[in-house]
Amino acid sequence: MEFESKKKWKSVLPRLFKNKSASRCFFPKVKPATFSPSCTPVYLNVYDLTPVNGYIYWAGLGIFHSGVEVHGVEYAFGAHDYPTSGVFEVEPRQCPGFKFKKSIFIGTTSLDPHQVRDFVEHYSERYNGDTYHLIVKNCNHFCDDICQKLTGKCIPRWVQCATAFFQKALKLQLSGMIQIMNRKIVRRRD
């Protein structure tokens, strides 16, 4: 994959998070049996957004933040008020403001560190901080897109369960509103 490297690309968020840490992981990651230097592992790092997750996780529910780790760098997406990239880098498993939950092996990529960075810089143009939306365009959507492009695999469904729930609820609410409006229109015709 060849992309133009943009020297200007920098997110505001890394400067805000510099030297801050949310938590530490004491267990080393297990590399896949097929690991080789030309086949770099890609991990999804998942964080709890709320202490309630500890009580509802067993039921397949929860609200999570996520980031993609590759070549020792974690890339994530967050909101801010500016029409610039909302993609930022942090130390793996240490995203400020969130409690690290687990790291999930997604797959491997053959891209070297420079190619991955160029790819993320190019792809980050689709993820401006002012376009962040809790339901339709959040950190989990970003991670799913990046993982699919790097490995050909999606992130686990349970990471996006809250988003999926709210999307379905929104669709039901909208379809209900449309049905009510249609009934009113039919009544007015009669």
Solvent accessible surface area in square Angstrom, and as a share of the most:
residue,aa,sasa,rsa
1,M,112,0.50
2,E,159,0.72
3,F,63,0.26
4,E,142,0.64
5,S,63,0.40
6,K,90,0.38
7,K,183,0.77
8,K,187,0.79
9,W,31,0.11
10,K,147,0.62
11,S,6,0.04
12,V,48,0.28
13,L,13,0.06
14,P,45,0.28
15,R,162,0.59
16,L,99,0.49
17,F,51,0.21
18,K,142,0.60
19,N,146,0.75
20,K,122,0.52
21,S,57,0.37
22,A,37,0.29
23,S,31,0.20
24,R,147,0.54
25,C,42,0.25
26,F,170,0.71
27,F,162,0.68
28,P,120,0.75
29,K,54,0.23
30,V,130,0.75
31,K,118,0.50
32,P,29,0.18
33,A,112,0.87
34,T,108,0.63
35,F,75,0.31
36,S,41,0.26
37,P,132,0.83
38,S,81,0.52
39,C,36,0.22
40,T,17,0.10
41,P,13,0.08
42,V,0,0.00
43,Y,15,0.06
44,L,0,0.00
45,N,0,0.00
46,V,0,0.00
47,Y,0,0.00
48,D,25,0.13
49,L,74,0.37
50,T,35,0.20
51,P,119,0.75
52,V,79,0.46
53,N,0,0.00
54,G,61,0.59
55,Y,165,0.63
56,I,54,0.27
57,Y,78,0.30
58,W,205,0.72
59,A,52,0.40
60,G,38,0.37
61,L,90,0.45
62,G,4,0.04
63,I,73,0.37
64,F,5,0.02
65,H,8,0.04
66,S,0,0.00
67,G,0,0.00
68,V,0,0.00
69,E,16,0.07
70,V,2,0.01
71,H,58,0.26
72,G,51,0.49
73,V,46,0.27
74,E,0,0.00
75,Y,7,0.03
76,A,0,0.00
77,F,1,0.00
78,G,13,0.13
79,A,60,0.47
80,H,27,0.12
81,D,129,0.67
82,Y,124,0.47
83,P,98,0.62
84,T,64,0.37
85,S,11,0.07
86,G,0,0.00
87,V,0,0.00
88,F,6,0.03
89,E,51,0.23
90,V,19,0.11
91,E,120,0.54
92,P,17,0.10
93,R,56,0.20
94,Q,41,0.18
95,C,0,0.00
96,P,14,0.09
97,G,78,0.75
98,F,52,0.22
99,K,136,0.58
100,F,27,0.11
101,K,59,0.25
102,K,77,0.33
103,S,36,0.23
104,I,34,0.17
105,F,80,0.33
106,I,13,0.07
107,G,3,0.03
108,T,38,0.22
109,T,8,0.04
110,S,92,0.60
111,L,18,0.09
112,D,65,0.33
113,P,72,0.45
114,H,146,0.65
115,Q,63,0.28
116,V,2,0.01
117,R,85,0.31
118,D,35,0.18
119,F,4,0.02
120,V,1,0.00
121,E,11,0.05
122,H,65,0.29
123,Y,10,0.04
124,S,0,0.00
125,E,86,0.39
126,R,135,0.49
127,Y,10,0.04
128,N,39,0.20
129,G,1,0.01
130,D,72,0.37
131,T,58,0.34
132,Y,61,0.23
133,H,83,0.37
134,L,121,0.60
135,I,35,0.18
136,V,83,0.48
137,K,52,0.22
138,N,6,0.03
139,C,6,0.03
140,N,6,0.03
141,H,35,0.16
142,F,0,0.00
143,C,0,0.00
144,D,21,0.11
145,D,46,0.24
146,I,0,0.00
147,C,0,0.00
148,Q,71,0.32
149,K,98,0.42
150,L,15,0.07
151,T,27,0.16
152,G,64,0.62
153,K,110,0.47
154,C,81,0.49
155,I,8,0.04
156,P,35,0.22
157,R,222,0.81
158,W,63,0.22
159,V,2,0.01
160,Q,34,0.15
161,C,23,0.14
162,A,20,0.16
163,T,9,0.06
164,A,41,0.31
165,F,128,0.53
166,F,91,0.38
167,Q,59,0.26
168,K,136,0.58
169,A,42,0.32
170,L,74,0.37
171,K,141,0.60
172,L,133,0.66
173,Q,110,0.49
174,L,86,0.43
175,S,49,0.32
176,G,27,0.26
177,M,94,0.42
178,I,97,0.49
179,Q,98,0.43
180,I,88,0.45
181,M,112,0.50
182,N,79,0.40
183,R,131,0.48
184,K,104,0.44
185,I,78,0.40
186,V,81,0.46
187,R,168,0.61
188,R,199,0.73
189,R,190,0.69
190,D,145,0.75
